[in-house]
Amino acid sequence: MWILNSHRNLLKRQILGFALFLIMGDQFMEAQIAVDEKGTFLFTGASMDIPGNNKFVFYYGYSPSDNFQALVALPFFKLHKNIQFMPGYMVTKTDGNEVFTNLQHHFLPSLIFNFKLSERFTLTDRNMYFRLERKNADAVSFYRNRIGLIYHTKLFKKPADIFVHDAMFWSLESGKFTRNRVILGTTVKAFKWLSPQFWYVLQNDTGLLPRHQFYVILTVPLENFGVFKKKEKLVNN
């Protein structure tokens, strides 16, 4: 498909920039660690299969450091073996934080490209139109690109993914980059009833101090219990 060929060329340029960014990351963190801010976030929710080899994920999130709450709905629709469409939505509420107004609506339509490089590695690239509507403030829009590499392995004899992502935010109002997030994390299929994720995020916003963020994301995989699982037709011999 022509869209895959053109996207591969874009990915080559992004991978080069991504690699250079990671090489410089250690020096940057050492220079900033004395003044950086920190945040902690906990998300709990569930995933489920929906008809057509698609998936739906929803979460409730809370941050004691930011006095932050969120509800997140992320449906994933498979368009091609390498392409997914995600018309995501999130509503957040934060009191007493100068970065946020009290209530925000996040519209997150995305095209996600996944390229399996080998049995161990997958290259992923999420392209998002990010629309943020705020109470008592003007709405803002961004193009967000998140490129990453996933390593498929086992931890404690359980299937696991270890990943690194770099997410860049481009303001469609100002025509400038406004945020960059480097994400290091892992997902472990620890139990039939629970798949925990652990993230470390280094976030840089224009005009603000860098932030170290720590996420714990607990997902109950309802698909393991047959939710919306297709029933096999009985064949009479």
C-alpha positions as CSV (number, residue, x, y, z in Angstrom):
1,M,0.0,0.0,0.0
2,W,1.3,3.5,-0.9
3,I,0.5,4.8,2.6
4,L,2.8,2.2,4.2
5,N,5.7,3.0,1.9
6,S,5.4,6.8,2.5
7,H,5.1,6.2,6.2
8,R,8.2,4.0,6.3
9,N,10.2,6.9,4.8
10,L,8.8,9.2,7.6
11,L,9.7,6.6,10.2
12,K,13.3,6.4,9.0
13,R,13.8,10.1,9.7
14,Q,12.0,9.9,13.0
15,I,14.0,6.9,14.2
16,L,17.3,8.9,13.5
17,G,16.0,11.8,15.5
18,F,14.7,9.6,18.2
19,A,18.1,7.8,18.6
20,L,19.9,11.2,18.9
21,F,17.4,12.3,21.5
22,L,18.0,9.2,23.6
23,I,21.7,9.5,23.4
24,M,21.5,13.0,24.8
25,G,18.9,12.1,27.4
26,D,21.3,11.1,30.2
27,Q,23.2,14.4,30.1
28,F,20.0,16.4,30.0
29,M,18.5,14.6,33.0
30,E,21.7,15.1,35.1
31,A,21.6,18.8,34.3
32,Q,17.9,19.2,35.3
33,I,17.4,16.7,38.1
34,A,18.0,19.3,40.8
35,V,15.1,21.5,39.7
36,D,12.7,19.0,38.1
37,E,9.2,18.4,39.4
38,K,7.6,15.0,40.0
39,G,4.2,13.5,39.6
40,T,2.6,10.2,40.3
41,F,-0.4,8.7,38.6
42,L,-2.5,5.5,39.1
43,F,-4.9,4.2,36.4
44,T,-7.2,1.2,36.9
45,G,-9.5,-0.3,34.3
46,A,-10.3,-3.1,32.0
47,S,-9.9,-4.3,28.4
48,M,-12.2,-6.4,26.3
49,D,-12.4,-7.8,22.8
50,I,-15.2,-6.5,20.5
51,P,-16.4,-8.0,17.3
52,G,-14.2,-7.8,14.2
53,N,-10.8,-8.4,15.9
54,N,-11.1,-5.0,17.7
55,K,-10.6,-4.0,21.3
56,F,-11.9,-1.5,23.8
57,V,-10.1,-0.2,26.9
58,F,-11.4,2.1,29.6
59,Y,-9.7,3.5,32.7
60,Y,-10.2,5.7,35.8
61,G,-7.1,7.7,36.7
62,Y,-6.0,9.5,39.8
63,S,-3.0,11.5,40.7
64,P,-2.3,12.6,44.4
65,S,0.5,14.9,43.3
66,D,-1.6,16.8,40.8
67,N,-5.0,16.4,42.4
68,F,-6.0,14.9,39.1
69,Q,-8.8,12.6,38.1
70,A,-9.6,11.1,34.6
71,L,-12.0,8.9,32.8
72,V,-10.5,7.4,29.6
73,A,-12.2,5.4,26.7
74,L,-10.0,4.0,24.0
75,P,-11.6,1.8,21.3
76,F,-9.1,0.2,18.8
77,F,-10.4,-0.7,15.3
78,K,-8.2,-2.8,13.0
79,L,-8.1,-1.4,9.5
80,H,-5.1,-3.4,8.2
81,K,-2.7,-5.9,9.7
82,N,-0.4,-2.9,10.3
83,I,-2.9,-0.1,10.9
84,Q,-5.4,0.7,13.7
85,F,-7.8,3.6,14.1
86,M,-8.4,4.8,17.7
87,P,-11.1,7.4,18.2
88,G,-10.1,8.0,21.9
89,Y,-11.7,10.3,24.5
90,M,-10.7,11.4,27.9
91,V,-12.3,13.8,30.5
92,T,-10.1,15.2,33.2
93,K,-10.7,17.2,36.4
94,T,-8.0,19.0,38.2
95,D,-8.3,21.5,41.1
96,G,-5.6,23.8,42.2
97,N,-3.2,23.1,39.3
98,E,-2.1,26.1,37.3
99,V,-1.4,24.0,34.2
100,F,-5.1,22.9,34.0
101,T,-8.5,24.5,34.2
102,N,-11.0,22.6,36.4
103,L,-12.6,20.4,33.6
104,Q,-11.1,19.4,30.3
105,H,-12.4,17.2,27.4
106,H,-9.7,15.5,25.3
107,F,-10.6,14.2,21.8
108,L,-7.9,11.8,20.6
109,P,-8.5,10.4,17.1
110,S,-5.4,8.5,16.1
111,L,-3.9,6.3,13.4
112,I,-1.5,3.7,14.8
113,F,1.0,1.9,12.6
114,N,2.7,-1.3,13.9
115,F,5.5,-3.0,12.1
116,K,6.8,-6.3,13.4
117,L,10.6,-6.2,12.8
118,S,11.2,-9.7,14.3
119,E,9.7,-12.1,16.8
120,R,11.3,-9.9,19.5
121,F,10.8,-6.3,18.3
122,T,7.9,-4.2,17.1
123,L,8.1,-0.6,15.8
124,T,5.0,1.5,16.5
125,D,4.0,5.0,15.5
126,R,0.9,6.7,16.8
127,N,-0.3,9.8,14.8
128,M,-2.9,11.8,16.8
129,Y,-5.1,14.9,16.3
130,F,-5.4,16.1,19.9
131,R,-8.3,18.5,20.6
132,L,-8.4,19.9,24.1
133,E,-11.6,21.7,25.1
134,R,-11.4,23.5,28.5
135,K,-14.0,25.2,30.7
136,N,-13.6,29.0,30.8
137,A,-10.7,28.9,28.3
138,D,-10.2,28.6,24.5
139,A,-9.9,25.2,23.0
140,V,-6.5,24.2,21.6
141,S,-5.4,21.6,19.1
142,F,-2.2,19.6,18.6
143,Y,-0.7,17.1,16.2
144,R,0.9,14.4,18.4
145,N,3.4,11.9,17.1
146,R,4.5,9.0,19.4
147,I,7.1,6.7,17.9
148,G,8.4,3.7,19.9
149,L,10.1,0.4,20.0
150,I,8.6,-2.6,21.9
151,Y,10.7,-5.6,23.0
152,H,8.7,-8.8,23.5
153,T,10.1,-11.0,26.3
154,K,9.3,-12.7,29.6
155,L,9.6,-11.3,33.2
156,F,9.3,-13.7,36.1
157,K,8.3,-16.4,33.5
158,K,5.3,-14.3,32.4
159,P,4.9,-12.7,28.9
160,A,6.0,-9.1,28.9
161,D,6.7,-6.1,26.7
162,I,9.4,-3.6,27.5
163,F,9.1,-0.3,25.5
164,V,10.5,3.1,24.9
165,H,8.5,5.9,23.3
166,D,9.1,9.5,22.3
167,A,6.0,11.7,21.9
168,M,6.2,15.2,20.4
169,F,3.4,17.7,20.5
170,W,3.0,20.3,17.7
171,S,0.6,23.2,18.4
172,L,-1.7,23.8,15.4
173,E,-2.4,27.3,16.7
174,S,1.1,28.6,17.2
175,G,2.8,26.2,14.7
176,K,5.5,25.3,17.3
177,F,6.6,22.3,19.3
178,T,5.2,22.7,22.8
179,R,5.9,19.4,24.6
180,N,8.1,16.3,24.4
181,R,7.6,13.1,26.5
182,V,10.1,10.2,26.7
183,I,8.4,7.1,28.1
184,L,10.1,4.0,29.4
185,G,7.9,1.2,30.6
186,T,6.8,-2.4,30.8
187,T,3.6,-4.4,30.6
188,V,3.4,-7.8,32.2
189,K,0.7,-10.4,31.7
190,A,1.1,-11.3,35.4
191,F,-2.2,-13.2,35.9
192,K,-5.3,-14.2,33.9
193,W,-7.1,-11.4,35.8
194,L,-4.5,-8.6,35.8
195,S,-1.9,-7.1,33.5
196,P,0.0,-4.3,35.3
197,Q,2.0,-1.6,33.5
198,F,4.8,0.6,34.9
199,W,5.9,3.8,33.2
200,Y,8.6,6.4,33.8
201,V,8.0,9.6,31.9
202,L,10.3,12.6,31.4
203,Q,8.1,15.5,30.2
204,N,9.3,18.8,28.9
205,D,6.8,21.7,28.3
206,T,7.7,25.0,26.7
207,G,8.1,27.6,29.5
208,L,7.8,25.0,32.4
209,L,10.3,23.0,34.4
210,P,10.8,19.4,33.2
211,R,8.8,16.8,35.1
212,H,9.5,13.2,36.2
213,Q,6.2,11.3,36.1
214,F,5.6,7.8,37.4
215,Y,2.6,5.7,36.3
216,V,1.1,2.5,37.5
217,I,-1.6,1.2,35.2
218,L,-3.7,-1.9,36.3
219,T,-5.8,-3.6,33.6
220,V,-8.2,-6.4,34.0
221,P,-8.3,-8.3,30.7
222,L,-11.9,-9.2,30.4
223,E,-11.2,-11.0,27.1
224,N,-9.6,-13.7,29.2
225,F,-13.0,-14.4,30.6
226,G,-14.9,-14.6,27.3
227,V,-16.4,-11.1,27.3
228,F,-17.7,-10.6,23.7
229,K,-15.9,-13.7,22.6
230,K,-17.4,-15.2,19.5
231,K,-19.1,-18.5,20.0
232,E,-18.0,-21.3,17.7
233,K,-20.8,-22.8,15.6
234,L,-21.6,-26.4,16.2
235,V,-21.1,-28.7,13.3
236,N,-23.3,-31.8,13.1
237,N,-21.6,-34.8,11.6
